[in-house]
């Protein structure tokens, strides 16, 4: 009888909504945004200011992160999702502590732990989103996440570098604080272990078994490829632009300021999404990749006049922000309900694959060309994705029952 007097919000956890996921994204963006411009500088410093050596370490870190990401669904069958999310957020804490120690060994290991944290939190969050958010609301939740993250991504990169120059441990102490806040907010939202689709009767499959189902679905492959090359563009912008600026004599703060300016565009996510709806998802993705490729190609002329590389990559980042807003929708809209956790793990691997491909390709380019050559190589990959985007279905992303609109090629 006493249960009648217990408030509903205590007896039944409220269904998580768009705002809850946006708040989580905003807190994580504060953590990652503070460190995103610090990591390349710390790595460059701890590895003897050698760009090729930095590329090799990033390459190895990418392989480790990819391997971990593919194991997360297997762990999720043995560890409740809420505890798996907690483990991932704890990696942020451990990585920041190790980074404060510094050194040629501790710094790369700290970055790997931070990558593990990002992968784990990303997989769990996407699985929660696909559990609790309706398919037609996916675009709205992506927009809200970017909107709540925009200020953190705009201020964090510049603030992180300034704090690092003032006291090397300060940005990592801030990251620890944000990690604690992220965990507290997650448990306050009471996301639990997600919704149960069906109870499995067969033994849990091998962690790599679901890759076969992924490779049999071309829509998933193309959506994942968009994420990989979009991430590669950000990789080049975040990691190799600071190195280029230092070697060109522009200083170690120019790139962080440019990155903060780029991320301020995340605040325009609702307008970007409205622009996409007016033109269709296929045309929007193709245009964004095409213009980004052109800007990165122009950055190659930075070898002649360094400021042109900064300006061209800053312009290219506008289109990368557009892809951040709607570039993940082709994959999310193609996932089957029974494969949410597994395909969320596959999708999250785009960070690690780009973290392997980008520094690996950059290392090869740096054997025969200066850092500006990395910008041109990235432009080629973005151009290929513009061609692939032209093969998407013209009505992808349109509401069901909507009348088809003529699409101009």
ZABANU-755608 format. One record per residue (C-alpha): residue in three letters; x, y, z. Coordinates in steps of 0.5 Angstrom, whole numbers, plus 2048, in hexadecimal, padded with zeros to 3 digits. Layout:
residues N
<rest ALA xx X yy Y zz Z> $
...
This chain:
residues 409
<rest UNK xx 800 yy 800 zz 800> $
<rest UNK xx 806 yy 805 zz 802> $
<rest UNK xx 808 yy 804 zz 7FA> $
<rest UNK xx 802 yy 809 zz 7F9> $
<rest UNK xx 805 yy 80F zz 7FC> $
<rest UNK xx 80C yy 80E zz 7F8> $
<rest UNK xx 80D yy 813 zz 7F3> $
<rest UNK xx 80D yy 810 zz 7EC> $
<rest UNK xx 813 yy 812 zz 7EA> $
<rest UNK xx 816 yy 80E zz 7F0> $
<rest UNK xx 812 yy 808 zz 7EE> $
<rest UNK xx 813 yy 808 zz 7E7> $
<rest UNK xx 819 yy 80B zz 7E3> $
<rest UNK xx 817 yy 810 zz 7DE> $
<rest UNK xx 818 yy 80E zz 7D7> $
<rest UNK xx 81F yy 811 zz 7D4> $
<rest UNK xx 81E yy 816 zz 7CF> $
<rest UNK xx 821 yy 81B zz 7CA> $
<rest UNK xx 823 yy 820 zz 7D0> $
<rest UNK xx 827 yy 81B zz 7D4> $
<rest UNK xx 82B yy 818 zz 7CF> $
<rest UNK xx 82D yy 81F zz 7CD> $
<rest UNK xx 82F yy 821 zz 7D4> $
<rest UNK xx 834 yy 81A zz 7D4> $
<rest UNK xx 836 yy 81C zz 7CD> $
<rest UNK xx 838 yy 824 zz 7D0> $
<rest UNK xx 83C yy 821 zz 7D6> $
<rest UNK xx 840 yy 81C zz 7D2> $
<rest UNK xx 841 yy 822 zz 7CD> $
<rest UNK xx 844 yy 826 zz 7D2> $
<rest UNK xx 849 yy 821 zz 7D4> $
<rest UNK xx 84B yy 81F zz 7CD> $
<rest UNK xx 84B yy 826 zz 7CB> $
<rest UNK xx 850 yy 828 zz 7D0> $
<rest UNK xx 855 yy 823 zz 7CE> $
<rest UNK xx 854 yy 822 zz 7C7> $
<rest UNK xx 859 yy 828 zz 7C5> $
<rest UNK xx 85D yy 826 zz 7CB> $
<rest UNK xx 85F yy 81E zz 7C9> $
<rest UNK xx 862 yy 820 zz 7C2> $
<rest UNK xx 867 yy 825 zz 7C6> $
<rest UNK xx 868 yy 820 zz 7CC> $
<rest UNK xx 86A yy 81B zz 7C7> $
<rest UNK xx 86E yy 81F zz 7C3> $
<rest UNK xx 872 yy 821 zz 7C9> $
<rest UNK xx 873 yy 81B zz 7CC> $
<rest UNK xx 875 yy 817 zz 7C6> $
<rest UNK xx 87B yy 81C zz 7C4> $
<rest UNK xx 877 yy 821 zz 7BF> $
<rest UNK xx 877 yy 81B zz 7BA> $
<rest UNK xx 871 yy 81B zz 7B5> $
<rest UNK xx 872 yy 815 zz 7B2> $
<rest UNK xx 873 yy 811 zz 7B9> $
<rest UNK xx 86C yy 815 zz 7BC> $
<rest UNK xx 869 yy 812 zz 7B6> $
<rest UNK xx 86B yy 80B zz 7B7> $
<rest UNK xx 869 yy 80B zz 7BF> $
<rest UNK xx 862 yy 80E zz 7BD> $
<rest UNK xx 862 yy 808 zz 7B8> $
<rest UNK xx 864 yy 803 zz 7BD> $
<rest UNK xx 85E yy 806 zz 7C2> $
<rest UNK xx 859 yy 806 zz 7BC> $
<rest UNK xx 85A yy 7FE zz 7BC> $
<rest UNK xx 85A yy 7FD zz 7C3> $
<rest UNK xx 853 yy 801 zz 7C4> $
<rest UNK xx 850 yy 7FE zz 7BE> $
<rest UNK xx 852 yy 7F7 zz 7C1> $
<rest UNK xx 84E yy 7FA zz 7C8> $
<rest UNK xx 848 yy 7FC zz 7C4> $
<rest UNK xx 847 yy 7F5 zz 7C1> $
<rest UNK xx 847 yy 7F2 zz 7C7> $
<rest UNK xx 842 yy 7F7 zz 7CB> $
<rest UNK xx 83C yy 7F3 zz 7C8> $
<rest UNK xx 83F yy 7ED zz 7CB> $
<rest UNK xx 840 yy 7F0 zz 7D2> $
<rest UNK xx 839 yy 7F3 zz 7D1> $
<rest UNK xx 836 yy 7EC zz 7D1> $
<rest UNK xx 83A yy 7EA zz 7D8> $
<rest UNK xx 83A yy 7F1 zz 7DB> $
<rest UNK xx 833 yy 7F5 zz 7DC> $
<rest UNK xx 833 yy 7FB zz 7D7> $
<rest UNK xx 833 yy 800 zz 7DD> $
<rest UNK xx 839 yy 7FD zz 7E0> $
<rest UNK xx 83D yy 7FD zz 7D9> $
<rest UNK xx 83B yy 805 zz 7D8> $
<rest UNK xx 83E yy 806 zz 7DF> $
<rest UNK xx 845 yy 802 zz 7DD> $
<rest UNK xx 845 yy 806 zz 7D7> $
<rest UNK xx 845 yy 80D zz 7DB> $
<rest UNK xx 84A yy 80A zz 7E0> $
<rest UNK xx 84F yy 80A zz 7DA> $
<rest UNK xx 84E yy 811 zz 7D9> $
<rest UNK xx 850 yy 812 zz 7E1> $
<rest UNK xx 856 yy 80D zz 7E0> $
<rest UNK xx 859 yy 810 zz 7DA> $
<rest UNK xx 859 yy 817 zz 7DD> $
<rest UNK xx 85D yy 815 zz 7E3> $
<rest UNK xx 862 yy 811 zz 7DF> $
<rest UNK xx 863 yy 817 zz 7DA> $
<rest UNK xx 864 yy 81B zz 7E0> $
<rest UNK xx 86A yy 817 zz 7E1> $
<rest UNK xx 86D yy 818 zz 7DA> $
<rest UNK xx 872 yy 815 zz 7D6> $
<rest UNK xx 874 yy 811 zz 7D0> $
<rest UNK xx 870 yy 80B zz 7D2> $
<rest UNK xx 86B yy 80D zz 7D7> $
<rest UNK xx 868 yy 813 zz 7D2> $
<rest UNK xx 866 yy 80E zz 7CC> $
<rest UNK xx 863 yy 809 zz 7D1> $
<rest UNK xx 85F yy 80F zz 7D4> $
<rest UNK xx 85D yy 810 zz 7CD> $
<rest UNK xx 85B yy 809 zz 7CC> $
<rest UNK xx 857 yy 809 zz 7D3> $
<rest UNK xx 853 yy 80F zz 7D0> $
<rest UNK xx 852 yy 80C zz 7CA> $
<rest UNK xx 84F yy 806 zz 7CD> $
<rest UNK xx 84A yy 80A zz 7D1> $
<rest UNK xx 848 yy 80E zz 7CB> $
<rest UNK xx 846 yy 807 zz 7C8> $
<rest UNK xx 843 yy 804 zz 7CE> $
<rest UNK xx 83E yy 80A zz 7CF> $
<rest UNK xx 83D yy 80B zz 7C8> $
<rest UNK xx 83A yy 804 zz 7C7> $
<rest UNK xx 836 yy 804 zz 7CD> $
<rest UNK xx 833 yy 80B zz 7CC> $
<rest UNK xx 831 yy 809 zz 7C4> $
<rest UNK xx 82E yy 802 zz 7C7> $
<rest UNK xx 82A yy 806 zz 7CC> $
<rest UNK xx 828 yy 80B zz 7C7> $
<rest UNK xx 826 yy 806 zz 7C2> $
<rest UNK xx 822 yy 803 zz 7C8> $
<rest UNK xx 81E yy 809 zz 7CA> $
<rest UNK xx 81E yy 80E zz 7C4> $
<rest UNK xx 819 yy 80C zz 7BF> $
<rest UNK xx 81C yy 80C zz 7B8> $
<rest UNK xx 819 yy 812 zz 7B5> $
<rest UNK xx 81C yy 816 zz 7BB> $
<rest UNK xx 823 yy 814 zz 7BA> $
<rest UNK xx 824 yy 81A zz 7B6> $
<rest UNK xx 822 yy 81E zz 7BC> $
<rest UNK xx 826 yy 81B zz 7C1> $
<rest UNK xx 82C yy 81C zz 7BD> $
<rest UNK xx 82B yy 823 zz 7BC> $
<rest UNK xx 829 yy 824 zz 7C3> $
<rest UNK xx 830 yy 820 zz 7C5> $
<rest UNK xx 834 yy 825 zz 7C0> $
<rest UNK xx 830 yy 82B zz 7C3> $
<rest UNK xx 832 yy 829 zz 7CA> $
<rest UNK xx 839 yy 828 zz 7C8> $
<rest UNK xx 83A yy 82E zz 7C4> $
<rest UNK xx 83D yy 833 zz 7CA> $
<rest UNK xx 841 yy 82D zz 7CD> $
<rest UNK xx 844 yy 82C zz 7C6> $
<rest UNK xx 845 yy 833 zz 7C5> $
<rest UNK xx 848 yy 835 zz 7CB> $
<rest UNK xx 84C yy 82F zz 7CD> $
<rest UNK xx 851 yy 82E zz 7C8> $
<rest UNK xx 854 yy 835 zz 7C9> $
<rest UNK xx 853 yy 835 zz 7D0> $
<rest UNK xx 857 yy 82E zz 7D1> $
<rest UNK xx 85D yy 831 zz 7CD> $
<rest UNK xx 85D yy 837 zz 7D1> $
<rest UNK xx 85C yy 833 zz 7D8> $
<rest UNK xx 862 yy 82E zz 7D6> $
<rest UNK xx 867 yy 834 zz 7D4> $
<rest UNK xx 865 yy 837 zz 7DB> $
<rest UNK xx 865 yy 830 zz 7DF> $
<rest UNK xx 866 yy 82A zz 7DB> $
<rest UNK xx 862 yy 826 zz 7E0> $
<rest UNK xx 85C yy 82B zz 7E0> $
<rest UNK xx 858 yy 828 zz 7DA> $
<rest UNK xx 859 yy 821 zz 7DD> $
<rest UNK xx 856 yy 823 zz 7E3> $
<rest UNK xx 850 yy 826 zz 7E0> $
<rest UNK xx 84F yy 820 zz 7DC> $
<rest UNK xx 84F yy 81C zz 7E3> $
<rest UNK xx 849 yy 821 zz 7E5> $
<rest UNK xx 845 yy 820 zz 7DF> $
<rest UNK xx 846 yy 818 zz 7DF> $
<rest UNK xx 843 yy 818 zz 7E6> $
<rest UNK xx 83D yy 81D zz 7E4> $
<rest UNK xx 83C yy 818 zz 7DE> $
<rest UNK xx 83B yy 812 zz 7E2> $
<rest UNK xx 837 yy 816 zz 7E7> $
<rest UNK xx 832 yy 818 zz 7E2> $
<rest UNK xx 832 yy 811 zz 7DF> $
<rest UNK xx 82F yy 80E zz 7E5> $
<rest UNK xx 82B yy 814 zz 7E6> $
<rest UNK xx 827 yy 813 zz 7E0> $
<rest UNK xx 826 yy 80B zz 7E2> $
<rest UNK xx 827 yy 808 zz 7DB> $
<rest UNK xx 828 yy 801 zz 7DD> $
<rest UNK xx 82A yy 7FC zz 7D9> $
<rest UNK xx 826 yy 7FE zz 7D3> $
<rest UNK xx 81F yy 7FB zz 7D0> $
<rest UNK xx 81F yy 7F3 zz 7CF> $
<rest UNK xx 81D yy 7F1 zz 7C8> $
<rest UNK xx 81D yy 7EA zz 7C9> $
<rest UNK xx 821 yy 7E5 zz 7CD> $
<rest UNK xx 826 yy 7E1 zz 7C9> $
<rest UNK xx 826 yy 7D9 zz 7C9> $
<rest UNK xx 82C yy 7D8 zz 7C6> $
<rest UNK xx 833 yy 7D9 zz 7C9> $
<rest UNK xx 836 yy 7E0 zz 7C8> $
<rest UNK xx 83A yy 7E1 zz 7C2> $
<rest UNK xx 841 yy 7E2 zz 7C1> $
<rest UNK xx 842 yy 7EA zz 7C1> $
<rest UNK xx 844 yy 7EA zz 7BA> $
<rest UNK xx 83E yy 7E5 zz 7B7> $
<rest UNK xx 839 yy 7EB zz 7B6> $
<rest UNK xx 83E yy 7EE zz 7B1> $
<rest UNK xx 83C yy 7EA zz 7AC> $
<rest UNK xx 835 yy 7ED zz 7AD> $
<rest UNK xx 838 yy 7F3 zz 7AC> $
<rest UNK xx 83C yy 7F2 zz 7A6> $
<rest UNK xx 835 yy 7EF zz 7A2> $
<rest UNK xx 832 yy 7F6 zz 7A3> $
<rest UNK xx 834 yy 7FB zz 79E> $
<rest UNK xx 830 yy 801 zz 7A1> $
<rest UNK xx 834 yy 7FF zz 7A8> $
<rest UNK xx 83B yy 7FF zz 7A4> $
<rest UNK xx 83A yy 806 zz 7A1> $
<rest UNK xx 837 yy 809 zz 7A7> $
<rest UNK xx 83D yy 806 zz 7AB> $
<rest UNK xx 842 yy 809 zz 7A6> $
<rest UNK xx 83F yy 810 zz 7A6> $
<rest UNK xx 840 yy 810 zz 7AE> $
<rest UNK xx 848 yy 80D zz 7AD> $
<rest UNK xx 84A yy 813 zz 7A7> $
<rest UNK xx 846 yy 818 zz 7AB> $
<rest UNK xx 84A yy 816 zz 7B1> $
<rest UNK xx 850 yy 816 zz 7AD> $
<rest UNK xx 84F yy 81D zz 7AB> $
<rest UNK xx 84F yy 81F zz 7B2> $
<rest UNK xx 855 yy 81B zz 7B4> $
<rest UNK xx 859 yy 81F zz 7AF> $
<rest UNK xx 856 yy 825 zz 7B1> $
<rest UNK xx 857 yy 824 zz 7B9> $
<rest UNK xx 85E yy 820 zz 7B8> $
<rest UNK xx 862 yy 822 zz 7B2> $
<rest UNK xx 860 yy 82A zz 7B2> $
<rest UNK xx 863 yy 82B zz 7B9> $
<rest UNK xx 869 yy 828 zz 7B7> $
<rest UNK xx 869 yy 82B zz 7B0> $
<rest UNK xx 868 yy 832 zz 7B4> $
<rest UNK xx 86E yy 831 zz 7B8> $
<rest UNK xx 873 yy 82F zz 7B2> $
<rest UNK xx 871 yy 835 zz 7AE> $
<rest UNK xx 872 yy 839 zz 7B4> $
<rest UNK xx 86B yy 83B zz 7B5> $
<rest UNK xx 86B yy 839 zz 7BD> $
<rest UNK xx 868 yy 834 zz 7C1> $
<rest UNK xx 861 yy 838 zz 7C2> $
<rest UNK xx 85F yy 83A zz 7BB> $
<rest UNK xx 85C yy 833 zz 7BA> $
<rest UNK xx 858 yy 832 zz 7C0> $
<rest UNK xx 855 yy 839 zz 7BF> $
<rest UNK xx 853 yy 837 zz 7B8> $
<rest UNK xx 850 yy 830 zz 7BB> $
<rest UNK xx 84C yy 834 zz 7C0> $
<rest UNK xx 849 yy 839 zz 7BB> $
<rest UNK xx 847 yy 833 zz 7B6> $
<rest UNK xx 844 yy 82F zz 7BC> $
<rest UNK xx 840 yy 836 zz 7BE> $
<rest UNK xx 83C yy 834 zz 7B7> $
<rest UNK xx 839 yy 82E zz 7BB> $
<rest UNK xx 834 yy 833 zz 7BE> $
<rest UNK xx 831 yy 834 zz 7B7> $
<rest UNK xx 82F yy 82C zz 7B7> $
<rest UNK xx 828 yy 82E zz 7B7> $
<rest UNK xx 829 yy 832 zz 7B1> $
<rest UNK xx 82D yy 82D zz 7AD> $
<rest UNK xx 828 yy 828 zz 7AF> $
<rest UNK xx 823 yy 82C zz 7AC> $
<rest UNK xx 827 yy 82D zz 7A6> $
<rest UNK xx 828 yy 826 zz 7A5> $
<rest UNK xx 820 yy 824 zz 7A5> $
<rest UNK xx 81F yy 82A zz 7A0> $
<rest UNK xx 824 yy 826 zz 79B> $
<rest UNK xx 824 yy 81F zz 79D> $
<rest UNK xx 829 yy 81B zz 7A0> $
<rest UNK xx 82C yy 818 zz 79A> $
<rest UNK xx 82E yy 81F zz 797> $
<rest UNK xx 830 yy 822 zz 79E> $
<rest UNK xx 835 yy 81C zz 79F> $
<rest UNK xx 838 yy 81D zz 798> $
<rest UNK xx 838 yy 824 zz 798> $
<rest UNK xx 83C yy 824 zz 79F> $
<rest UNK xx 841 yy 81F zz 79D> $
<rest UNK xx 842 yy 822 zz 797> $
<rest UNK xx 843 yy 829 zz 799> $
<rest UNK xx 848 yy 827 zz 79F> $
<rest UNK xx 84C yy 823 zz 79A> $
<rest UNK xx 84D yy 829 zz 796> $
<rest UNK xx 84F yy 82D zz 79D> $
<rest UNK xx 854 yy 828 zz 79F> $
<rest UNK xx 857 yy 828 zz 798> $
<rest UNK xx 858 yy 82F zz 798> $
<rest UNK xx 85C yy 82E zz 79F> $
<rest UNK xx 861 yy 82B zz 79B> $
<rest UNK xx 863 yy 832 zz 799> $
<rest UNK xx 865 yy 833 zz 7A0> $
<rest UNK xx 86C yy 831 zz 79E> $
<rest UNK xx 86D yy 837 zz 79A> $
<rest UNK xx 869 yy 83C zz 79F> $
<rest UNK xx 868 yy 839 zz 7A6> $
<rest UNK xx 862 yy 83D zz 7A8> $
<rest UNK xx 85E yy 83A zz 7A2> $
<rest UNK xx 85E yy 833 zz 7A5> $
<rest UNK xx 85B yy 836 zz 7AB> $
<rest UNK xx 855 yy 83A zz 7A7> $
<rest UNK xx 854 yy 834 zz 7A3> $
<rest UNK xx 853 yy 82F zz 7A8> $
<rest UNK xx 84F yy 834 zz 7AC> $
<rest UNK xx 84A yy 834 zz 7A6> $
<rest UNK xx 84A yy 82D zz 7A5> $
<rest UNK xx 849 yy 82C zz 7AD> $
<rest UNK xx 842 yy 82F zz 7AB> $
<rest UNK xx 840 yy 829 zz 7A7> $
<rest UNK xx 843 yy 824 zz 7AC> $
<rest UNK xx 83E yy 828 zz 7B1> $
<rest UNK xx 838 yy 827 zz 7AC> $
<rest UNK xx 83A yy 81F zz 7AB> $
<rest UNK xx 83A yy 81F zz 7B3> $
<rest UNK xx 833 yy 821 zz 7B3> $
<rest UNK xx 830 yy 81D zz 7AE> $
<rest UNK xx 836 yy 818 zz 7AB> $
<rest UNK xx 834 yy 813 zz 7B0> $
<rest UNK xx 82D yy 812 zz 7AE> $
<rest UNK xx 82E yy 80D zz 7A8> $
<rest UNK xx 831 yy 808 zz 7AD> $
<rest UNK xx 82C yy 809 zz 7B3> $
<rest UNK xx 826 yy 808 zz 7AE> $
<rest UNK xx 828 yy 802 zz 7AB> $
<rest UNK xx 829 yy 7FE zz 7B2> $
<rest UNK xx 824 yy 7F8 zz 7B4> $
<rest UNK xx 821 yy 7F9 zz 7BB> $
<rest UNK xx 824 yy 7F2 zz 7BD> $
<rest UNK xx 82B yy 7F4 zz 7BB> $
<rest UNK xx 82C yy 7FA zz 7BF> $
<rest UNK xx 831 yy 7F9 zz 7C4> $
<rest UNK xx 835 yy 7F5 zz 7BE> $
<rest UNK xx 835 yy 7FA zz 7B9> $
<rest UNK xx 836 yy 800 zz 7BE> $
<rest UNK xx 83D yy 7FD zz 7BF> $
<rest UNK xx 83E yy 7FC zz 7B8> $
<rest UNK xx 83C yy 803 zz 7B7> $
<rest UNK xx 840 yy 806 zz 7BD> $
<rest UNK xx 846 yy 802 zz 7B9> $
<rest UNK xx 847 yy 808 zz 7B4> $
<rest UNK xx 84B yy 80C zz 7B9> $
<rest UNK xx 850 yy 807 zz 7BA> $
<rest UNK xx 850 yy 805 zz 7B3> $
<rest UNK xx 851 yy 80C zz 7B1> $
<rest UNK xx 856 yy 80C zz 7B7> $
<rest UNK xx 85A yy 807 zz 7B3> $
<rest UNK xx 859 yy 809 zz 7AC> $
<rest UNK xx 85B yy 810 zz 7AD> $
<rest UNK xx 861 yy 810 zz 7B1> $
<rest UNK xx 863 yy 80A zz 7AC> $
<rest UNK xx 862 yy 80D zz 7A6> $
<rest UNK xx 865 yy 814 zz 7A9> $
<rest UNK xx 86B yy 810 zz 7AB> $
<rest UNK xx 86C yy 80D zz 7A4> $
<rest UNK xx 86B yy 814 zz 7A1> $
<rest UNK xx 870 yy 817 zz 7A5> $
<rest UNK xx 875 yy 813 zz 7A3> $
<rest UNK xx 875 yy 816 zz 79C> $
<rest UNK xx 872 yy 81D zz 79D> $
<rest UNK xx 871 yy 822 zz 7A3> $
<rest UNK xx 86B yy 823 zz 7A7> $
<rest UNK xx 867 yy 827 zz 7A2> $
<rest UNK xx 867 yy 820 zz 79E> $
<rest UNK xx 862 yy 81D zz 7A3> $
<rest UNK xx 85D yy 822 zz 7A2> $
<rest UNK xx 85D yy 821 zz 79B> $
<rest UNK xx 85D yy 819 zz 79C> $
<rest UNK xx 857 yy 81A zz 7A1> $
<rest UNK xx 853 yy 81E zz 79B> $
<rest UNK xx 854 yy 818 zz 797> $
<rest UNK xx 850 yy 814 zz 79C> $
<rest UNK xx 84B yy 819 zz 79D> $
<rest UNK xx 84A yy 81A zz 795> $
<rest UNK xx 848 yy 812 zz 795> $
<rest UNK xx 843 yy 813 zz 79A> $
<rest UNK xx 83F yy 818 zz 796> $
<rest UNK xx 83F yy 813 zz 791> $
<rest UNK xx 83C yy 80E zz 795> $
<rest UNK xx 837 yy 813 zz 798> $
<rest UNK xx 834 yy 813 zz 791> $
<rest UNK xx 832 yy 80C zz 791> $
<rest UNK xx 82E yy 80D zz 797> $
<rest UNK xx 826 yy 80C zz 797> $
<rest UNK xx 823 yy 813 zz 795> $
<rest UNK xx 81E yy 813 zz 79A> $
<rest UNK xx 822 yy 810 zz 7A0> $
<rest UNK xx 820 yy 814 zz 7A6> $
<rest UNK xx 819 yy 816 zz 7A3> $
<rest UNK xx 813 yy 815 zz 7A8> $
<rest UNK xx 80F yy 80F zz 7A6> $
<rest UNK xx 80A yy 810 zz 7A2> $
<rest UNK xx 80D yy 817 zz 79F> $
<rest UNK xx 80C yy 818 zz 798> $
<rest UNK xx 812 yy 817 zz 794> $
<rest UNK xx 816 yy 81E zz 792> $
<rest UNK xx 819 yy 81E zz 78B> $
<rest UNK xx 821 yy 81D zz 78C> $
<rest UNK xx 826 yy 821 zz 788> $
<rest UNK xx 82C yy 81D zz 786> $
